[in-house]
C-alpha cells in the first residue's frame, strides 16, 4: 500500500506507471501473447453476442472494422510489454499503527472501493472514482495534460450504489483502445466460497443467520440463472461424481489437484473454518469449482456451441482461457486517504 498526501501526486503516479512501462524494453513475445488472447476473446464475444446487438454493432462500425490489435502499424504506438491496471479513490479511511511492522495499515470501505475500481479495469487502464476526480479538481490538477473520459456510474461488488468512474490516460497513449470494463468477472463469483460480507471494520457477517452448506452455497451461486433447479440437481451429481473419482487418491494429492484447478478457473479457495474437517473444506472448494465450470458450460450451450461433447470441451476451455486472461498480468493501484494522506494499494 502506498500513501499520498495529495490526490494529484497519486494520479501522477498512476499515469507514470503506464508511460514508464510502455517505454521499457520488453520481450516481443509478451505482446504476441496479448494479441493472441485478444483474438480469442473477440471470437468468443462474436459467438456469444446477441443477434440484435450484433446487427447494431455492425451498423455502428460501418462494415469491416480493424481492431487495434490487428493494426501492425499503429499497435506498437500504443502497446508494449506488461500491462497494469490502476484504480484510484479518495476519502477518509481508518488508519491503524502496526507495532510489528512499525508502519501504518489502512482499513474500511474506502480501501475496498479502491480495490473494486481496480478490479473492473483492464491492463493499461487508469480509473478514478468521482470522489477522486472532485479532489483532483479542488487541487487544481491539470486535466488538459491527460486524456479524460467519463465512464458513467458502474456497479462495484460490495457497494450499494453504482459508482461514477472516469478514465485517465497519458496524452502520448490516448490512442489506446480498451475492452469493456470487467464487470462480469469482478462481480460474478469472486466471493463464491462464502455467504458472508465484510463490514467496514473488516469483520464478517452472515446475513442469513444459517450456517452455509455446500448445497446452499451452490444454490446461491446459481440464483441468477433461469431454471436453476434442474441445473443445481445436475451439478450436485457432478460434485458427487468428482468426489468419488478423487476419493481413491491421497487427501494431499486431492487438495493440490483441486487447488490447481481453482487457480486456473479463478475461484477463491475456502478458508477452513474452526474445527472444520479437511474433507469438508475440499467439498466446498470442489462445489465452487463445479459451479464456475457449470456456468461456463451453460453459457457455451446457450451460444449454440455445444452440439457435441468435443465442441463443449473446446468451448469450456475457451471460456476458461478468457477468464484467465482477464485475471492475468494484474497490478493494482488503489488510491484512498486518511485525514491527511491518500493511499495507493498495489498488488
N, C-alpha and C positions, 0 to 999 in steps of 0.2 A: 504494500500500500504506500502511496506517495501523497504527501500533503502539500497544498499550495495556499499561500495567504491570499493571492489574488486570482480571480477566475481567468483573467487574461493570460496569466502565466501558465495556467493549466491548459487553456486552449492552444497556446503556442506550443506547448509540449506535445499535445496530441497531434497537431498538424506536422510538427517536426518529425515525429515518428514516421509519417508517410513519406516525406521528402528524403529523409536520410536512408530509409530502407530502399526507396526507389533508386537512389544514387549509388547504392553499394553494388560491388561486383558479385554476382551470383552465378552459380552453375546454370547453364541454359536448360538443363533437364527439369529444373523446378517449374519453369513456365510451360514446358511441354506437358507436365502433369496437370497444371491448372487448365490448359486448353482442352486436354482430353476429358477432364471432368466437366467442363463447361459444355462440351459437345454432348456428353452423355446426359447431363441434366436437361439440356434443351430437347433432346429426343424423347426423354421421359415426359417432359411437360407437354409435348405435342400428343403423346399417347393418352394422357390423362385430361387434356383440355376439353372443356365443354364445347360442343359444336357451334353454338351460338356465339360464345366468346371468341372462338377461333375465327369465325367469319368477321366479327368486329375487328379483331386484331389484324387480319389480312387487309381489310379495307383501310384501316388506320395506317398500316405500313405501306400501302400502295404498291403491292406486288412483292417481289423478292427483295428482302432486306438483308444486307450483310451485317452480321453480328460483329462486335468489336474483336472477339477472339478469332474471327475468321479473316480479319484485315491484317495481312502480314506487314503492310506499310505503317499503319498508324498504331497497331497494337503495342509495339516497343516504345512508343512515345508516352504511353500511359501506364504500362505494367512492366515490372521487373522484379523477379525473385519473390521472397516470402511476403505474404500478405497478413496484415494485422488489423483487427477491428478495434475501434475505440468508442467508448460510451462515457458521456460526461453529465454530471448532475451537481446541483448546488443547493445548499440549505444548512440547517443546524442539526448536527448529529450528536451522538453520545460518545464521549471520549473517555477512556479509562487507562490508567497507568499500569503497565505490566511490570511487576517487580523482578520477574525472571529475565526478560529481555532488556529491561531498563529503557523501554520505549513506550509509546502510546498506541493503543489499538482503537478501532472505530466500530461502532455498533448501531443498529437501528434500521428504520425503514429507508433512510437515505442511502445507506450502504447497499441494501437490497435493490433499491430503484436503480442505482448506478449500474449494478451488475446486470439487471434485466435489460437496460438500454444497450449495454454491450452485447448481450445475448441475441438481440434481434438484428444486429448489424451484419454486414458482410466484410470479408477480408479487404483491407484497403479503404474502409469507410469510417468516417468520424461522425458520430451522432451526439447531439446535445438536447437536453430537456428544455422546456420553456423557461423553467426557473434559472437554468444556466444561461440561456440566451438573455434573459432580462438582466441578470447580473453583469454580463458582458457589456450590455448597453449602458448600464449605470456606470461602469468603469471606463467608458469611452473606447471600447475595443474597436479597432479599425476593420469593420466588416467589408470595406472596399478592397482589402488585401486578401480576401478569401472568396471562394465561390459558395454562396449560401442558397440552400434550397429548403423551403418548408415541407415537411413530410406529413403534416396533419396529425390529429390525435391517433395514437396507436395503443391497442390493448397490451398490457405487460403483465406477465404472470405474477400473481400475488397482490396486485393492486386493484382497488375497487373501481377506479375510473380510468379511461384511456388517457394517456399522457402525450401532449403535443411534442413532436420531435422536430429537430432541424438538422440538416446535413451540412457540414462544413468541409470544404475541400481546398487544398492549396491551389492557387491560381495555375501553377505550372502543371497540375494534374487534373484540371477541371474537365478534361475530356474523358475521364473515366466513366464507364457505364457499369452500374451495379444491378445485380439481380434484385427481385422484390425482397423486402425485409423478411427475415426468417421467423415470422410469427408462428408458423405451424410447428417448427422444431422447438422453439423456446417455450411455447405454451402447451404443447401436447402431452408428453409423457415424462417430463423431467422429474416430476415428483411421483413416479409410478410405484415406488416401494413404500409409501407411507400415506395415510389418510390425514395426517396432522398438518397444521400450518404453523409457521413461525411468527411469533409476535415480535414487536419491536425490540423487546429485551432479549431476544434470541431463544426463548423457551418455546417448547412445542405444546400445542393444544389440540385435542381431538374433539371436533365439533359434534361428532355423532354420539360420543359417550359410550360407544360399543367397541370392544377390542376387535380389531380388524383381522379377519381370517384370510387365507389365500383366495377363497371363493368370493368374499366380499370385495377384496382388492380387485379381482378380475372384473366383477360387476361394475365397480367404479370406473375402471379403465375403458369399459365398453359402453358407458351410459350415454355417450353421444352418438352411438351407432343405431341406425334403424334396424328393427327386428333383432335386437341384441340377444334375445333369449336363445334362439337356436344356435347363434354364434358362440354364446357362452358355453352351452352344453358341449358343442364340438371342441372348443379349446380346452375345456376341463378334461375331456378324453385325451387330448393331445398331451396335456400335462401329465396325466396318469401314465400314458404310454412312454413319455420321456423318462419319468421316474423309474418305470420298470426296466427300460432299456439301459439306464445308467447304473441301476442297483447292483449289477454284477461286478462293478469296479469299486476299488477302494474309495472311501469318502474323500481323501485328499485329492485324488485324480478327478473325481466328480466336481469338487469345488473349483479346481483350477480350470477345468474344461468350461464350466458354466461362467466362470469369471471372464474367460477369454471371449466367449460369445456375448456376454453383457457389454464388454468394452467395444466390440465390433458393431453392435446394434445401438450403442449409446444409451444403455439403460443403467441407471444408478444401482449399484449393489446395495442390498439392505444392510443396515447397521444392526447387528444382533442385539436383541433386547435382553434384559437381565434374566438369567436362568433359562434362556431360550435354547433349545437343543439345536445342534449344528444341522441336523437333518431338516428341521423345520425352517431354519433360515434359508437353506438350499431350496426348499419348496417354494418359498416366497420369491426368490430370485428366478427360479425356473418359470413360475407363473407370470412374472413381469416380462420375461423374455418371450414366452409364447404369445403374450398379448401383443407385444410390439410386432413380432413376425406375423401374427394372425391379422393384425390391422393392415400391414403392408400387403399381405396376400389378398385381402379383401379389396384393397384399393386397386391392385392389379387386375383382379377378376372383373371389377366394375368397368375397368377400362377396356375390357374385351381382349385381354392379353393372356387369358388362362384357358385356351382351347385344348391344351394338352398338358400333361404333367411336366414335360420338358420345358414348355413355354412358361409355365407357372414358376418353375425354379429359376429360369433366367430373369423373369420379372422381379421375383423377390430379391435376387442378387442385385439387380439394378437399383431397386429401392434402397437396399442396404448400403450400396456404394454411395447413393445420393445422400443418405443420412450421414455417412462417414465424412463425405466431402464437406457437408455443412458444419461439421464439428472439428475438422482438422485445421492445422496451421492457425491456431487461435491464440491471441494475446489480448488481454483486457486492459483498458484504461478507463476507470470509472471515477468521476470527479464528485466529491462531496466535502463539506467543511464542518468544523465545529464552530464555536463562537467567533474564532479569528482566522481559521485556516480552511482551505479546501483540500480534499483528499482525492488521490487517484489510486485505485487498486489495480494491480497488474497481475495477470495470471498467464 
